[in-house]
Structures are given as structure tokens and as C-alpha cells.
Amino acid sequence: MEADFGFIGLGNMGFQMAGNIRKHMTASATLYVFDIVPEACERFIKKFGNFGPISIAHTSKEVAEKSQTVISMVPNGGNAQEVYLDPQNGVIAATEQIDRLMLECSTIEVKVSRDIGKSVMDAGQGVYVDAPVSGGTAGAEAGTLSFMVGFPPVAGADPLRRRIQDVLNFMGAPERVTFCGSLGAGLVCKTVNNYMGLSNIVTAAEGMAFGIKHGVDKMTLYKCIKSSSGDSWAMDNAQPVPGIHVKSASTDGFRQTFAPRLCVKDVSLALEAAKDAGTEASMGEAALKVFQRTNDDPRTTNLDCSAVWLHVSHDVDLI
């Protein structure tokens, strides 16, 4: 595998993902990093510099010119467009390199990602792949993320597929890397996953709320749901009711692990994708209203997204 890597975007997810790249890549090779917040790069070097050389780049263009593999993890589609398409400082402005691999791991609009991919590939910058992730900051730190991959039909697809798999194995579990189809297919799968998972958080909160309000003990209700058809990922991993799971955000005062504003963003992306496909998304429309209410309320905007519980149970007035 090529020696030098580049990573753009050292936020909550990217910081840990880049850390695992630095841990697993060739010890003598250099990892080039760039973030619009310079302090993030300095913190990154302090935490991971003992694993090998790390160099701070000043633009996305610089990262691309010095790396055979570029990985990006940014907050939204506008940020991704700036990273790749800025005519002066973006990846598209770098020296042409058809062997460059660009892995865009952000959760952004499918159309935006496809447009970025076509633009940079038409410009001779290499192969662009959408590879959004699931697993949160805990998975990013542990190196157990799931990746949903979409890449264009190109010559030498099998070696490229192996190369992509090898890179993603640095940050995720090999069995959780799924090749979903052509460019944009990874983001389609991620958007569907977010739609279903986030809707389930609201469903779990609402169901548990009226069950408890009817006088059923919360642990008894939880046990019934867990052994029946109402069970879902949210019942354990985003349990909205305080005191059911010792390690849940809700039990820890709704300490933020995934912000309500990100739920608003992700559900909105899903609704846009459903609209583009001409399908209904009534559950998402309802969930979006609850997440918007949680995000707009100053009492819950800085809490975890499972704080939807405080609104659907009407306990928000108690904080």
C-alpha cells in the first residue's frame, strides 16, 4: 500500500479516524492533516505524534498533492464542496494524479457527492469514492466503524476495491465494510440507515413515555420490548429513558454523544432523498419535528439527541 496518507477534517469523528490511520499506516510514512481550526491539528499531533510523522497542511490542495490517498470527514455538503472544488485551494486545484484515491466519508447530499466525484475525476485528480460511516465517536475511536461504499465503474476495479478495503480496515471492522454499488450508492445506504435509526429513537421515546405514564415499571416495559417485535437498535444504543442503561447518555444527564442539530441535518437529508426518489417519508417528517423542537429549545440543544425523551414525556419543564 502507498506510504503517505492525507486526512481533511479533524472534528469529533475525523480526529479519531485519522488517529487510527496514523496508528496503522507504515510507521516511517507521513500523515498530512488539514482542518480549518489550526488548534485541532496541534492537538492531533500531541495525541498521535508518537506513532509516526504528522505534517500540518494549510489547504486541501496541499494534502492532495502530498498524498496518494486522501480521506475527508467534514460536517456538510458545502464543506465537502469547498474541500474538493475550491478553484484555488481545493483538491481539484492539485497536480493531476490519476492514481490518487479520494475517500469522502462525510454524511452529505447524494447529489452533491456525485457532482463532486464527477468534477474531480473529470479533472484527472484520481478516483473519488463515497464511503460514509456508522458507529459514532465510540466506533471511530475503537476502529470499529461500519463503511458503506459507492465507487464508479473504472478500469482495474478489483485492485481498486482491495485498495479501498485495505484503507478502510485501518478505521473500521473488515466485516462491516459493504460495497453498495456505483458512485453515491454508499450515501444512499447511509441516508436510509439514518432515516430508520433516528426515527426509531423518537418511536422508542414516545412508546416508553406513554407506557410509563400508564403506570408500568420502566424496567418491566423495557424487558417486554426487548423480547418482542418492538425491539430496535435505539432501545440499547440510544435508550432515551434515564436509568435503564448505566452507560447511556440519558442516564448520564443526557451527556451529548450525538447532537440534536445533527439529527435535524440527517433526517432532512433523508427527506430530500425520499423526495428525489418520489417516495413517502411520513415517519421522517414526524421525527424531524421532534428533533427540531429538541434542537430549538435552549434547555436541550446542547444535550444528546436522546433528550427527545424530555419533550415527548413532557419532563422538559422539570429541568
PEURLIN-V74959 format. One record per residue. N is the residue number from 1. RES is the residue in three letters. PHI is phi as a letter, one per 30 degrees, with the letter a starting at -180 (999 if undefined). OMEGA is omega in whole degrees, 0 to 359 (none if undefined). Layout:
n,res,phi,omega
N,RES,PHI,OMEGA
N,RES,PHI,OMEGA
This chain:
n,res,phi,omega
1,MET,999,180
2,GLU,e,190
3,ALA,d,191
4,ASP,c,179
5,PHE,c,172
6,GLY,b,179
7,PHE,b,182
8,ILE,c,178
9,GLY,j,182
10,LEU,c,174
11,GLY,d,183
12,ASN,e,179
13,MET,d,184
14,GLY,e,180
15,PHE,e,182
16,GLN,d,179
17,MET,d,178
18,ALA,d,177
19,GLY,d,179
20,ASN,d,173
21,ILE,d,181
22,ARG,d,180
23,LYS,d,190
24,HIS,c,179
25,MET,d,179
26,THR,e,188
27,ALA,e,183
28,SER,d,181
29,ALA,d,184
30,THR,c,171
31,LEU,c,178
32,TYR,c,183
33,VAL,b,176
34,PHE,b,173
35,ASP,b,180
36,ILE,d,175
37,VAL,c,184
38,PRO,e,181
39,GLU,d,179
40,ALA,d,178
41,CYS,d,179
42,GLU,d,178
43,ARG,d,181
44,PHE,d,179
45,ILE,d,180
46,LYS,d,183
47,LYS,d,189
48,PHE,c,183
49,GLY,d,181
50,ASN,d,179
51,PHE,d,180
52,GLY,l,184
53,PRO,d,174
54,ILE,b,180
55,SER,b,180
56,ILE,d,175
57,ALA,c,183
58,HIS,c,178
59,THR,b,174
60,SER,d,176
61,LYS,e,181
62,GLU,d,177
63,VAL,e,183
64,ALA,d,183
65,GLU,d,184
66,LYS,c,187
67,SER,b,173
68,GLN,d,177
69,THR,b,180
70,VAL,c,178
71,ILE,c,179
72,SER,b,179
73,MET,b,186
74,VAL,b,189
75,PRO,d,187
76,ASN,a,183
77,GLY,d,178
78,GLY,d,177
79,ASN,d,180
80,ALA,d,177
81,GLN,d,179
82,GLU,d,180
83,VAL,e,188
84,TYR,c,192
85,LEU,c,177
86,ASP,e,188
87,PRO,d,179
88,GLN,c,189
89,ASN,c,182
90,GLY,d,178
91,VAL,e,183
92,ILE,d,180
93,ALA,d,182
94,ALA,d,174
95,THR,e,182
96,GLU,e,180
97,GLN,a,186
98,ILE,d,180
99,ASP,c,180
100,ARG,d,176
101,LEU,c,180
102,MET,c,180
103,LEU,c,181
104,GLU,c,189
105,CYS,c,183
106,SER,d,172
107,THR,c,184
108,ILE,b,180
109,GLU,d,180
110,VAL,e,182
111,LYS,d,180
112,VAL,d,181
113,SER,d,179
114,ARG,d,179
115,ASP,d,177
116,ILE,d,182
117,GLY,e,180
118,LYS,d,183
119,SER,d,183
120,VAL,d,179
121,MET,d,176
122,ASP,d,180
123,ALA,d,177
124,GLY,i,184
125,GLN,c,179
126,GLY,j,182
127,VAL,c,180
128,TYR,c,183
129,VAL,b,171
130,ASP,d,183
131,ALA,b,180
132,PRO,d,188
133,VAL,c,170
134,SER,b,180
135,GLY,k,175
136,GLY,i,183
137,THR,d,178
138,ALA,d,178
139,GLY,d,178
140,ALA,d,180
141,GLU,d,183
142,ALA,d,183
143,GLY,i,182
144,THR,b,182
145,LEU,d,169
146,SER,c,178
147,PHE,b,176
148,MET,c,195
149,VAL,c,171
150,GLY,b,178
151,PHE,b,188
152,PRO,d,174
153,PRO,d,182
154,VAL,b,176
155,ALA,d,180
156,GLY,i,185
157,ALA,d,182
158,ASP,d,175
159,PRO,d,178
160,LEU,d,179
161,ARG,d,179
162,ARG,d,179
163,ARG,d,178
164,ILE,e,180
165,GLN,e,181
166,ASP,d,180
167,VAL,d,182
168,LEU,d,177
169,ASN,d,177
170,PHE,d,187
171,MET,c,185
172,GLY,b,178
173,ALA,d,183
174,PRO,e,182
175,GLU,d,180
176,ARG,c,174
177,VAL,c,183
178,THR,c,176
179,PHE,d,194
180,CYS,c,183
181,GLY,k,185
182,SER,d,182
183,LEU,e,181
184,GLY,j,183
185,ALA,d,177
186,GLY,d,180
187,LEU,d,176
188,VAL,d,180
189,CYS,d,180
190,LYS,d,180
191,THR,d,176
192,VAL,d,179
193,ASN,e,179
194,ASN,d,180
195,TYR,e,183
196,MET,d,182
197,GLY,d,181
198,LEU,d,175
199,SER,d,179
200,ASN,d,177
201,ILE,d,179
202,VAL,d,179
203,THR,e,179
204,ALA,d,180
205,ALA,d,181
206,GLU,d,181
207,GLY,d,179
208,MET,d,182
209,ALA,d,184
210,PHE,d,175
211,GLY,d,179
212,ILE,d,179
213,LYS,d,176
214,HIS,d,174
215,GLY,j,178
216,VAL,d,177
217,ASP,e,187
218,LYS,d,179
219,MET,d,176
220,THR,d,179
221,LEU,d,179
222,TYR,e,181
223,LYS,d,179
224,CYS,d,182
225,ILE,d,183
226,LYS,d,181
227,SER,c,183
228,SER,b,188
229,SER,d,180
230,GLY,d,183
231,ASP,d,177
232,SER,a,177
233,TRP,e,184
234,ALA,d,184
235,MET,d,177
236,ASP,c,190
237,ASN,d,177
238,ALA,b,184
239,GLN,e,186
240,PRO,d,185
241,VAL,c,179
242,PRO,d,173
243,GLY,j,178
244,ILE,d,177
245,HIS,c,182
246,VAL,d,185
247,LYS,c,182
248,SER,d,177
249,ALA,d,181
250,SER,d,179
251,THR,d,180
252,ASP,c,179
253,GLY,i,183
254,PHE,h,176
255,ARG,e,190
256,GLN,d,169
257,THR,c,175
258,PHE,b,190
259,ALA,d,175
260,PRO,e,181
261,ARG,d,178
262,LEU,d,175
263,CYS,d,177
264,VAL,e,179
265,LYS,d,186
266,ASP,d,178
267,VAL,d,178
268,SER,d,176
269,LEU,d,180
270,ALA,d,179
271,LEU,d,178
272,GLU,d,179
273,ALA,d,178
274,ALA,d,178
275,LYS,d,179
276,ASP,d,181
277,ALA,d,181
278,GLY,i,180
279,THR,c,180
280,GLU,d,178
281,ALA,b,186
282,SER,d,178
283,MET,d,179
284,GLY,d,178
285,GLU,d,179
286,ALA,d,180
287,ALA,d,181
288,LEU,e,180
289,LYS,d,180
290,VAL,d,179
291,PHE,d,177
292,GLN,d,178
293,ARG,d,179
294,THR,d,180
295,ASN,d,184
296,ASP,d,181
297,ASP,d,181
298,PRO,e,179
299,ARG,d,184
300,THR,b,186
301,THR,d,181
302,ASN,c,177
303,LEU,c,177
304,ASP,d,180
305,CYS,d,178
306,SER,d,175
307,ALA,d,170
308,VAL,e,177
309,TRP,e,183
310,LEU,d,180
311,HIS,d,184
312,VAL,d,178
313,SER,c,183
314,HIS,i,176
315,ASP,d,183
316,VAL,d,180
317,ASP,d,180
318,LEU,c,181
319,ILE,c,none
